Amino acid sequence: MHKDPELDRWNGRFSAPGFVFGEAPNAFLSRQAPHLKAGMSALSVADGEGRNGVWLARQGLKVTTFDFSPVGIEKSKALAARHGVTLDWHLARLEDWDWDAAQYDVIAGIFFQFATPAQRARTFAGMCRALKPGGWLFLEGYTPKQLQYNTGGPRQVEQLYTTELLRESFAALEIVELREYDAEVDEGAGHAGMSALLDLVARRPA
């Protein structure tokens, strides 16, 4: 059987007791609550143990979620059950997700910075296509300055985000907010401490 070190690594991380990134939603995502309405459709990208997808479902959204780790998905299901919500879970890799199968009112992509530049380019283009007209995109990631802090995220500079990269990648959308800043992050053991962040809120023209 083909060994997948990356899958083994994430399954191992998610197998630990508790939640690697905590059970609460990402702080940036939770700040987007005013844009959300019950009944909206949402896609939570590479959702791991489910903290963000479950939070979206708790706001009354119909949530589709995917991750490549079956261990992560099982923890997401347990978290959803505790909160009395259900999601449409899929076991899928980022590079295998069909961005043209459905369109969503909301797409959330939080700290999925394990993609190669080529994978990322395909993913960003897919996200633009998968938004309904008037749909919202919420994206957060680390900038290259994060390598100085070493409080989470990849060690490969090419996997980190810059303002220019996001502005160019999402030129087809209306950019509502694009903000680079440093802040204390407290999201489980996986993301803890001063961090170099980049937030994008964008909307597909109606």
C-alpha positions, -999 to 999 in steps of 0.1 A, spaced: 0 0 0 13 34 -9 25 54 21 15 90 25 37 107 51 16 139 51 -16 120 57 1 100 84 13 132 100 -21 148 101 -39 116 112 -13 114 140 -19 150 151 -56 146 150 -54 113 170 -41 132 201 -65 139 229 -84 172 226 -85 194 195 -52 205 179 -66 240 170 -93 241 197 -130 237 194 -139 274 190 -141 289 155 -112 309 140 -114 344 154 -114 361 119 -142 338 107 -163 345 138 -160 382 131 -178 376 97 -211 366 115 -228 399 103 -225 386 67 -242 353 74 -279 344 73 -296 312 82 -302 290 52 -271 301 33 -250 273 18 -214 272 29 -182 253 20 -155 249 47 -122 240 29 -98 215 45 -118 217 77 -97 194 98 -114 186 132 -144 207 122 -143 238 144 -151 262 116 -176 241 97 -194 233 129 -196 269 139 -210 278 104 -237 251 109 -245 266 143 -252 299 126 -279 281 106 -260 276 74 -261 244 53 -225 233 54 -204 211 31 -170 203 45 -140 183 34 -107 171 46 -82 144 36 -79 130 72 -105 105 82 -94 110 118 -101 147 115 -136 140 100 -145 116 128 -136 143 153 -156 169 133 -186 146 135 -183 142 172 -180 180 177 -211 185 155 -230 160 175 -222 178 207 -236 210 193 -267 193 177 -258 202 141 -250 181 111 -228 188 81 -223 172 47 -189 156 52 -165 145 24 -132 127 26 -112 145 -1 -78 160 -9 -76 197 -18 -63 188 -52 -91 164 -59 -121 186 -48 -145 193 -76 -149 231 -75 -175 230 -103 -199 205 -87 -218 232 -67 -218 269 -59 -221 283 -24 -231 315 -7 -201 313 16 -166 297 12 -143 297 42 -106 288 38 -87 291 71 -50 283 74 -49 256 47 -13 265 38 0 230 30 -6 234 -7 21 238 -33 20 271 -53 5 251 -83 -22 234 -60 -29 268 -44 -34 285 -78 -59 258 -88 -77 260 -55 -80 298 -55 -94 298 -91 -118 270 -80 -130 290 -51 -138 320 -73 -159 296 -96 -176 279 -66 -190 312 -53 -226 321 -62 -230 356 -75 -231 378 -44 -214 350 -24 -188 357 3 -152 344 5 -134 344 39 -97 335 38 -71 337 65 -34 327 64 1 335 75 25 359 58 62 352 54 68 371 86 53 342 104 86 323 100 101 347 126 73 339 151 72 301 145 38 298 163 21 277 136 19 272 99 43 259 73 81 264 73 81 268 35 80 305 25 64 297 -8 33 283 10 27 316 29 5 345 17 12 380 6 -11 409 -1 0 409 -37 -7 372 -41 -42 374 -28 -51 406 -47 -39 390 -79 -55 356 -72 -89 370 -64 -90 398 -90 -123 384 -103 -139 392 -69 -148 424 -52 -122 427 -23 -140 441 7 -112 437 32 -75 427 27 -56 433 59 -21 423 70 -14 425 108 2 409 138 -19 395 166 -20 370 194 -36 338 183 -51 313 208 -64 284 188 -54 252 206 -18 240 207 -15 242 169 -19 280 167 -7 298 198 12 331 202 20 362 183 13 356 146 17 374 113 -18 372 97 -34 381 64 -72 383 61 -93 385 30 -130 392 27 -142 392 -9 -175 389 -27 -184 376 -61 -201 404 -81 -239 397 -83 
